[in-house]
Amino acid sequence: MNEAHDTDIEGQEILFPNGGWDVHHHIFEPSRFPYSLDRHLTPPPASVKQYTEWKSDLGLSHSVLTHGLSYGNDCTSLQSFVPELGKSCTMAIGVIDPTKVTPVELRQMREAAIRGIRVNIYKYNAMHDVERQKVALREHAAVLKRHCPGWSMAFTHTHPEFWGELAPAVEEIVASGIPIVTDHFALLKAASTFPEEYRGDITSQPGFSDIVSLVRSSALYVKISAPYRISNLAPDYTDVRPLVTALVEANPQQILWGSDWPHTPRMTVRSREEALRETSYLKVDDRAWLRQLKSWLTEEQWDLIMVKNPQRLYGGQ
């Protein structure tokens, strides 16, 4: 447990004395860059200026801008947002259509500090279909293997129980040199969102052992991000501690942290009408959550998760 607490001149704890990376946040500026017509969510504006102020207030030094799926596979907005955020301290994760993207477009993405892609499983109608998820992963991996050495591949889905079936495909892709990252605790559940039959033991929930095994073997990075997607205990989400402990003990070099700013709601399949209706952000006390998370980790673990791991994955290419 980390007991040291440096403070700033206002008496607030300095969370990131060695700097810190937020590896999962979004920017939404629909007045400048309209959303995709077939989007799954309509977020309110969340600007570069707002994020920069939020990042500075927490003391973060670097970030990885993750392309919002509301923009589809058009990365024009991403390529504009990165220099506005600062190319010296910002990397990005784009979204592509692997059947249409060209080598020229991929080269332009690299020049814009994009260092990985996000697999949009909505486009594959794969939210609840593990076989289609395998297709999506393999099609994207084929593009990266040919054209984008060193890039990572990230995705989010709502079924932790799929990881046992996904594991061979994940291991195959990672063995080819493409790191795979999954978001938001791999959407394992904390106790407050458990079905009753699992509430006494997080390790008994479907997918837990498969995910931990992949982390332990360095076949999967997990972002301990957006605890509000797996816990109802705001603001500090105390019931996610067993998940943090299990993942970090399995392999601390495979764990990352992201804010998920500006905090979109939990993933779900929305009707067309629901998708086109503006959906408000969640209210999250990021400082309270970070203070709680830091208290569960040693200084060495904190430095790995917040600095060294993201630097290795995103910052050296």
NORRA-V551160 format. One record per residue. D_FIRST is the distance of its C-alpha to the first C-alpha in Angstrom with 2 decimals. Layout:
D_FIRST  D_FIRST
This chain:
0.00  3.79  6.21  9.31  11.82  15.13  17.90  21.28  24.65  24.49  21.29  19.22  15.74  16.31  14.39  15.89  16.58  17.68  19.43  18.61  20.64  21.62  23.22  24.96  27.07  30.76  33.67  36.65  39.82  42.65  45.25  44.98  44.14  45.39  43.47  44.77  47.46  45.92  42.36  40.21  38.76  40.06  37.29  38.15  38.04  34.67  35.66  34.55  34.74  32.52  29.80  30.06  29.62  26.62  24.97  25.80  24.48  20.95  21.22  21.40  23.50  24.68  25.53  27.15  29.89  30.53  34.18  34.73  36.74  39.00  40.53  41.44  41.76  43.21  40.78  43.01  40.67  37.69  39.71  40.52  37.10  35.36  37.46  37.16  33.36  33.74  34.30  32.39  29.11  29.91  30.40  31.76  32.11  35.67  37.63  40.81  43.64  43.74  47.42  48.48  46.22  48.05  47.02  48.03  45.70  42.80  43.62  43.69  40.26  38.85  40.58  38.86  35.36  34.93  32.81  32.68  34.18  33.26  35.30  36.99  37.49  39.32  42.15  42.47  42.58  39.72  37.20  38.11  39.78  37.89  41.00  41.41  37.77  38.50  41.55  39.66  37.01  39.70  41.99  39.36  38.20  41.84  42.13  39.00  40.10  43.51  42.70  39.04  37.43  33.72  33.30  30.76  31.62  29.63  30.50  29.48  31.04  30.87  31.21  28.23  30.74  32.64  30.16  31.79  35.08  33.68  31.90  35.06  35.87  32.37  32.40  35.92  35.06  31.98  34.17  36.62  34.11  32.90  29.15  28.57  25.98  25.58  24.38  22.39  20.34  23.71  24.59  23.08  23.00  20.33  21.52  23.33  25.58  26.11  29.61  29.90  30.33  26.83  24.90  23.68  22.29  21.07  21.90  25.53  26.11  28.53  27.23  23.71  24.49  26.61  24.02  21.29  24.05  25.04  21.56  21.24  24.68  23.99  26.71  24.78  22.40  20.71  19.97  17.26  19.67  21.65  19.72  22.83  24.75  22.98  21.78  23.78  21.02  21.21  19.90  16.20  16.86  14.52  16.41  15.45  11.95  13.69  15.40  12.52  10.97  14.54  15.45  12.63  13.05  16.77  16.83  14.35  17.51  19.17  16.90  17.98  17.54  20.62  21.62  24.85  26.40  28.82  27.53  30.41  30.76  29.94  32.08  35.36  38.91  40.95  44.71  46.60  47.16  43.50  42.43  44.86  43.86  41.27  37.93  35.67  32.05  29.25  27.73  23.98  21.62  19.78  17.87  16.56  15.50  13.82  11.90  10.74  10.00  8.06  5.73  5.16  4.97  4.93  7.93  10.22  9.64  10.06  13.08  14.49  14.50  15.70  17.99  18.88  19.43  21.62  23.36  24.32  25.51  27.25  27.62  29.60  32.71
